[in-house]
Amino acid sequence: MYKQWTQFESFPQFMKGVEAVQRLDDTHTHWVVSLGGAKREFDADTTEQSPDNRIAWK
């Protein structure tokens, strides 16, 4: 299950509203989401990874 949460590019396949996720480097991703009819884009930083335990981003 942990591995699924680290495969950000696959999120659009199972998360409603997530249109695309692009990995920019090891800790940065670019997201395109559509929620309530509004399309938004943002960048996220992975702040912590503890394999098979925890992943955190902001």
C-alpha positions as CSV (number, residue, x, y, z in Angstrom):
1,M,0.0,0.0,0.0
2,Y,2.8,2.4,0.8
3,K,4.3,2.1,-2.7
4,Q,0.9,3.2,-4.2
5,W,1.1,6.5,-2.2
6,T,4.6,7.2,-3.6
7,Q,3.5,6.7,-7.2
8,F,2.1,10.2,-7.6
9,E,1.7,10.0,-11.4
10,S,-0.9,7.2,-11.0
11,F,-3.1,9.3,-8.7
12,P,-5.4,10.4,-11.6
13,Q,-6.4,6.7,-12.1
14,F,-8.0,6.4,-8.6
15,M,-8.4,9.9,-7.2
16,K,-11.4,11.9,-8.3
17,G,-10.5,15.5,-9.3
18,V,-6.8,14.8,-9.9
19,E,-6.2,15.4,-13.6
20,A,-2.4,15.1,-13.7
21,V,0.7,14.8,-11.5
22,Q,4.2,15.4,-12.9
23,R,7.3,14.5,-10.9
24,L,9.8,17.3,-11.2
25,D,12.6,15.7,-9.2
26,D,13.0,13.4,-6.2
27,T,11.0,15.7,-3.8
28,H,8.9,18.0,-6.0
29,T,5.7,17.3,-8.0
30,H,3.4,19.5,-10.0
31,W,-0.4,18.8,-9.6
32,V,-3.4,19.7,-11.8
33,V,-6.7,19.2,-10.1
34,S,-10.3,20.1,-10.8
35,L,-12.6,20.5,-7.8
36,G,-16.1,22.0,-7.8
37,G,-15.7,23.1,-11.4
38,A,-12.5,25.1,-10.7
39,K,-9.2,23.9,-12.2
40,R,-6.1,24.6,-10.0
41,E,-2.4,23.9,-10.4
42,F,0.1,23.7,-7.6
43,D,3.5,22.4,-6.6
44,A,4.1,20.0,-3.7
45,D,7.2,19.2,-1.7
46,T,7.7,15.8,-0.2
47,T,8.9,16.6,3.3
48,E,9.3,13.1,4.8
49,Q,9.5,9.5,3.6
50,S,9.8,6.5,5.9
51,P,9.4,3.4,3.7
52,D,6.4,1.2,4.4
53,N,5.4,3.6,7.2
54,R,4.9,7.3,6.3
55,I,5.0,9.8,3.5
56,A,4.3,13.5,4.0
57,W,4.1,16.4,1.6
58,K,3.1,20.1,1.7
